[in-house]
Amino acid sequence: MSNVSKITVSAINSLSDISQKDWDICAVQGSRRARDPFTTYRFLKALEDSGSVGAGSGWGPHYLIARQGDQVIAVMPLYAKSHSQGEYIFDHNWAQAYESSGGDYYPKLQAAVPFTPVTGRRFLCRAGFDATGRAALVKGLMQMTADNGLSSIHITFCDADEYAAGTQMGLLPRLGQQFHWLNDNYQTFDDFLGALSSRKRKNIRKERIGAQGFGGRIVQLTGDDLKAEHFDAFWQFYQDTGARKWGTPYLTRAFFDIALETLRDDILLIMCELDGRWVAGALNIIGDDCLYGRYWGASQHLPFMHFEVCYYQAIDYAIKHGLARVEAGAQGEHKLARGYLPKPTYSLHWINDAGFRDAVAHYLDAERDAIDEEIEVLTDYGPFKKYQGEDDG
């Protein structure tokens, strides 16, 4: 497709067309985990093999592979999208405006982990090939867009280094924000509470007492402790939540079966049992320095249990295992009062039509200013003490 200093870039429609070793040497760069597990061969292959992406999903795999001779130097999780669902970086207004002006916005190219609003690398380059690999992948993206008459390219939830590099290469930068919990070398949950203002600290303690007094037990399960019964129950929770949030759940039942076999060491499942039945749970993914909250659901209402299972249990786990942060997913200013602070997220975009691209660029300039201001204001309203010794009651 493209040549950059004897580098060839091609697209494949299935991960079966590349070895796990060649993919993960770029995604994981030789260690057991990537910075997050979502771009690993095992995770993306689970999405593909389960039918969560592919025919009928609106996510058509077109993974990019950059080679220098026979050596794979960079890969990219890339999909042709026939809609804008499951992305969490919203471009619905762009699509409407583009099509109102007579263009076809779909299909578009999406470099992302489907259904996963988690910051991570999208230009997955072999160690030592970052600059070369990124340039080759961008060339490949542009060539694919031109050859197929596609409207646009969207690289969502990329990391800060890629955001800077992509902006330098002429891609349009976009800011967003999420709420993340940061581990300030806490040794216990009480250490974390001690950093909060008195009112916030008392509120969290009240919520934890209310949740933990539901009459059952809360368990944290990972690795070989995960059993089919846990995923059978969690699938019911996930279906209910997915139906309410998205209309149709994004992940298929088969994904959870595959996850039990290939992703068990990457998963932390926090489950609530009452009278011998699983009644609520949250699925998290374990990164090298971060716990990623992904899905929550319950079969009955339990006061404060969402906060306990999704936020406080996650913080407990992160402190115990020395993780630097917890990312609890998209949106939700209610997280602020529970110790999660606003942090920027990054994406890169390219619109093929020059006039529309200029209009989007102006919009993004104003949006970035607004996001910067919002992060500053929300941080100032955060739950932490403003100075040492404040609110010691």
NUSE-25223 format. One record per residue (C-alpha): residue in one letter; x, y, z. Coordinates in steps of 0.2 Angstrom, whole numbers, plus 5000, padded with zeros to 4 digits. Layout:
BEGIN
aXYZ ...
//
This chain:
BEGIN
m500050005000 s501350125005 n503250145006 v504250245018 s506150205017 k505850025011 i504450005024 t502949925017 v501149945025 s499749825022 a498049795029 i497349625035 n495549585039 s495949455053 l497249435067 s497449255061 d498449335047 i499849385059 s500649285072 q500449335090 k502249355092 d502449485078 w500849575085 d501349575103 i503249625100 c502449785095 a500949795107 v501849735122 q503649775117 g504349615125 s503549625143 r502149515149 r500849665148 a500649815138 r500449975147 d498649915145 p498049745140 f496749805127 t497949815112 t498649645115 y498349505102 r497449405115 f496149545119 l495849595101 k495749415095 a494449385108 l493349525101 e493649455084 d493349275088 s491849305098 g490949405084 s490949565095 v491849645080 g491649595061 a490149555051 g488549635057 s489449735070 g489849895061 w491649865066 g492549795051 p494349745055 h495749815044 y497249805055 l498849895048 i500449805048 a502149895044 r503649795039 q505449825036 g505949685025 d505249525034 q505249615051 v503549685058 i504049855065 a502249925069 v500449875070 m498849965072 p497049915078 l496049985064 y494249965059 a493050025045 k491550095054 s489850105047 h489150205062 s489850305077 q489350185091 g490550115104 e491850245102 y491550375117 i492350515107 f490750585099 d490750635081 h488850625078 n488750805074 w490150795061 a489350655053 q487650745052 a488450905045 y489550805032 e488050715025 s486950865025 s488250945014 g488050795002 g489450685007 d489550505014 y490350505031 y490250315033 p491250215031 k492650295041 l494250225048 q494350205067 a496050165075 a495450115092 v495049975104 p493149945101 f491949985115 t493450035126 p493650215132 v495450185139 t496950285135 g498350185127 r499550175112 r498650165095 f500350165085 l501050005091 c502850015087 r504249895090 a505549955103 g506650085094 f505450115079 d504250235086 a504550385074 t504850275059 g503350165063 r502150305067 a502650395050 a502350235041 l500650195049 v500050375045 k500550355027 g499650195026 l498050275034 m498150415021 q498350295007 m496950185012 t495750335014 a496250404997 d496150234988 n494450194995 g493650374995 l493350375014 s492850525023 s493950525038 i495250445050 h494950445069 i496350385081 t495450385098 f496150375116 c497950385110 d499250425123 a500050595125 d501650555115 e500650505100 y499450655102 a500950765101 a501750675087 g500150655077 t499850845079 q501550875072 m501150765057 g499650875053 l498250775061 l496850865070 p497050855089 r495550835100 l495450845119 g494250755131 q494250715149 q493950575161 f494050545180 h495450445186 w496050405204 l497850425207 n498850335220 d499850455231 n500950305239 y499450265250 q499750105260 t497950085266 f496150145261 d496250255277 d497750335271 f496850395255 l495350445266 g496550555276 a496950655261 l495150705259 s494150845266 s493150795282 r491450805273 k492050695258 r492850575270 k491350555281 n490250535265 i491350395258 r491350305275 k489450315276 e489250245258 r490450105262 i489550055278 g487950065269 a488549955254 q489449825265 g487949795276 f486849725263 g486849555271 g488049465259 r489849455254 i490949545241 v492349445233 q493749495222 l494149365209 t495549345196 g496549215187 d496149035192 d494849095205 l493749145190 k492449015186 a491148985172 e489749025185 h490449195188 f490349245170 d488649165168 a488049285182 f489049435175 w488349405158 q486549435164 f487149595173 y488049655157 q486549625146 d485449725158 t486649875159 g487049865140 a485149865135 r484850015146 k486350115140 w486650065122 g485049975117 t486049815112 p487549755122 y489249775112 l490049615118 t489349445113 r489149305126 a490549215117 f491749355122 f491549305140 d491849125137 i493449165128 a493949285141 l493849145154 e495149045144 t496349175137 l496149335148 r495849275166 d497549345172 d497049515165 i495349515173 l494749575191 l492949525193 i492249605209 m490649505213 c489249525227 e488349365233 l486749365243 d485849215249 g486849105238 r486549205222 w487749325213 v486749485213 a487949625207 g489749635200 a491049745191 l492249685178 n494049765178 i495549745167 i497249745176 g498649845167 d500449855172 d500150005183 c498350035182 l496649955185 y495349995172 g493549985177 r492549925162 y490749855166 w489549855180 g487849775183 a486649705196 s485049605197 q484349705211 h484549875219 l485749875233 p486050055241 f487750125237 m488349955230 h488850035213 f490050155222 e490750015233 v491049895219 c491550005205 y492550135215 y493050095232 q493449905229 a494449965214 i495450085225 d495749945238 y496449835225 a497549965217 i498250015234 k498549835239 h499449795223 g500449955221 l499550015205 a499750195201 r497950235196 v496150175193 e495350235177 a493450205180 g492850235162 a491950375153 q490950515160 g490250535177 e490650695187 h489950595202 k491650515203 l492450685208 a491750675226 r492450495227 g494250545224 y494350535205 l495050685197 p494850755179 k496250705167 p496350745149 t496050615135 y496750625118 s496250585100 l496850635082 h495750655067 w495950685048 i494450745037 n494750705018 d493750855012 a494851015015 g493451135018 f492551025031 r494250985038 d494551175041 a492851195049 v493251045061 a494951115065 h494151285071 y492851185081 l494251085090 d495251245094 a493751315104 e493351145111 r495151115118 d495051285127 a493451235135 i494051065140 d495651145148 e494551265158 e493351125163 i494751015170 e495551165180 v493851215187 l493351035192 t495050995199 d494851155211 y493151075216 g494050915220 p493750825237 f495550835243 k496150955257 k496751115250 y498151135262 q499051025275 g498051015291 e496351065284 d494850975291 d495650855303 g493950815311 
//
